[in-house]
């Protein structure tokens, strides 16, 4: 044992390269970690359904923190360990506000069916929104504004242009909820505004797993690439970002190779070398 108990990595743009694959080097590192008894965790914005679409059946991880921390799963058993949801009242309040401001959004059903959603498109030019809609078309149903929503949700996702001021202005309208900024993994430019219950974050998922396994945060490393990783990067003592991360994050956290150059393995090697006797 290397004094390292848990390795947590983001998925898109971190473990997953630009071709939508995991490098043989990173796959070998995941296997090596498992052989050493080190717990492997992927923390992603994807739903379990979306995650399973792009990985092999025997993918070597132990836990999946999904939907940015809205839930966690014991991977091999596909057993959900915890889940969170927005109340009907919270959903209606957010939906009304987004419709009022002509925002394109998707309301995802409660876990475990959170790959299904209702959507609202203003009719404007929003290619990233339409691309995501096309990708999950079999699971999408149009929302009719003015009709009471009447059900809970796992999250609400609004697709915005790359305008940080507009994002912050909208965020301020939901002070009692958790609003997470993410860069679209589809076009790499649009802002995804992810809205959850107040306690949701990837850090919450890590904290939950640490408590379950009786592991201290000092025994955990985290690797990420985007603003939706900030909570988890700040939660653990040893954090890394890949070279393809925004400059703002690279100025705060130690930088490793890009996702196209096995940055995950680079981070693990650095962590191991720093704590070996």
Secondary structure, DSSP 8 states (H G I E B T S, - for coil): --S--EEEE-TBTTTB-TTS---HHHHHHHHHHHHTT-EEEEE-SS-HHHHHTTS-TT---SEEEEGGGTEEEETTTTEEEEE--B-HHHHHHHHHHHHHTT-EEEEE-STTSTT-EEEE--SS--HHHHHHHHHTGGGEEE--TTS---S-BSEEEEEE-S-HHHHHHHHTT-TTSEEEEEE-TTTSSSEEEEEE-TT-SHHHHHHHHHHHHT--GGGEEEEE-SGGGHHHHHHSSEEEEETTS-HHHHTTSEEE--GGGTHHHHHHHHHHHHH--
